[in-house]
């Protein structure tokens, strides 16, 4: 298997709330929006984030009906500096997100970051990490 992830799909209890948060408030452009079922955003070259209605998610997996929960997972978005962390966290809070940790220096790795939970419980880390970079060919570098 190639070392790639093409889709990250998250069960979403309220697809309309996800649409309002990501598309309307944050300004992300959906690649595919199937009302009542799934919402896709291209988040990197060749990579999609899918927000899948939780009932349809369970049905697709053959799992029992009921709430699907995301646990022990964060999605991260890196920005150019601490001011951008503060600005984006403010925008996410204004869009209905819940700030879990305010912008602050991180305990690990010399970063400045915050954590925001979207209306469906997905936790985002918004970070400035001066040791993280992406080469022109897309290779990620640490240090």
C-alpha positions in Angstrom: 0.0 0.0 0.0 1.3 3.5 -0.9 1.9 5.8 2.1 -1.1 8.1 1.4 -4.4 9.1 2.8 -6.9 10.3 0.2 -10.0 10.8 2.4 -10.5 11.6 6.0 -14.2 11.0 6.7 -15.8 12.0 10.0 -19.3 11.0 11.2 -21.3 14.2 11.7 -24.4 14.4 13.9 -25.6 17.6 12.3 -24.6 18.0 8.7 -26.4 21.3 8.4 -24.3 22.7 11.3 -21.1 21.4 9.7 -22.1 23.2 6.4 -22.8 26.5 8.3 -19.5 26.2 10.1 -17.1 25.2 7.3 -18.8 26.6 4.1 -20.7 29.6 5.3 -18.8 30.9 8.3 -15.2 29.8 7.4 -15.6 30.2 3.7 -14.5 26.8 2.6 -15.7 25.7 -0.9 -17.4 22.3 -1.0 -16.2 20.0 -3.7 -19.4 17.9 -3.3 -22.4 18.6 -1.2 -25.1 15.9 -1.0 -27.7 17.3 1.4 -28.7 14.9 4.2 -25.8 12.6 3.3 -22.2 14.0 3.0 -20.1 17.1 2.5 -16.6 17.0 0.9 -13.9 19.6 1.0 -10.6 19.3 -0.8 -8.0 20.1 1.9 -4.7 19.4 0.2 -3.6 18.1 -3.2 -5.3 14.7 -3.6 -6.9 14.8 -0.2 -10.5 15.3 0.9 -12.2 15.9 4.2 -15.6 14.3 4.3 -18.3 15.1 6.8 -20.8 12.2 6.6 -24.2 12.3 8.3 -23.8 10.0 11.3 -26.8 7.8 10.5 -25.6 7.3 7.0 -22.1 6.7 8.3 -23.3 3.9 10.6 -25.4 2.4 7.8 -22.4 2.4 5.5 -20.4 0.5 8.1 -23.2 -1.9 8.9 -23.1 -0.5 12.5 -26.1 -0.2 14.8 -28.0 3.0 14.6 -27.1 5.7 17.2 -24.7 8.5 17.6 -21.3 8.2 16.1 -18.6 10.0 18.1 -15.1 11.2 17.2 -12.7 10.5 20.0 -9.0 10.9 20.4 -8.5 12.7 17.1 -7.6 16.3 16.2 -7.3 17.9 12.8 -4.5 20.5 12.6 -4.1 23.7 10.6 -0.8 25.5 10.7 -0.6 29.3 10.2 2.3 31.8 9.7 2.4 33.2 13.3 0.7 33.7 16.7 -1.4 36.6 15.4 -2.9 34.3 12.8 -3.6 31.7 15.5 -5.5 34.3 17.5 -7.4 35.6 14.4 -8.5 32.1 13.2 -9.5 31.0 16.6 -11.7 34.1 16.9 -13.3 33.4 13.5 -14.0 29.8 14.4 -15.6 30.9 17.7 -17.7 33.4 15.9 -18.8 30.7 13.5 -20.1 28.5 16.4 -17.0 26.7 17.5 -16.1 26.2 21.1 -12.6 27.3 22.2 -11.2 24.4 24.3 -7.7 25.9 24.9 -7.1 29.6 24.2 -4.1 30.6 22.1 -1.0 30.0 24.1 2.5 28.6 23.9 2.4 24.8 23.7 3.9 22.5 26.2 5.6 20.4 23.4 7.8 21.4 20.5 8.0 25.2 20.7 4.6 25.8 19.1 2.0 28.5 19.7 -1.5 27.0 19.5 -5.1 26.7 20.5 -7.9 24.0 20.2 -11.3 24.7 18.9 -14.2 22.2 18.7 -16.6 22.5 15.8 -20.4 22.3 16.3 -20.3 18.5 15.9 -17.4 17.8 18.3 -14.5 17.7 15.8 -11.4 19.2 17.5 -9.1 21.4 15.5 -5.6 22.5 16.6 -4.7 25.9 15.2 -0.9 26.2 15.4 2.1 28.2 14.5 5.0 25.8 14.5 8.3 27.5 13.4 10.0 24.1 13.0 7.4 22.9 10.4 7.7 23.6 6.7 6.6 22.2 3.4 9.1 21.9 0.5 8.0 22.9 -3.1 7.4 19.2 -3.8 5.1 18.9 -0.9 7.5 17.1 1.5 6.9 18.1 5.1 10.0 19.0 7.2 10.3 19.1 11.0 13.1 20.9 12.8 
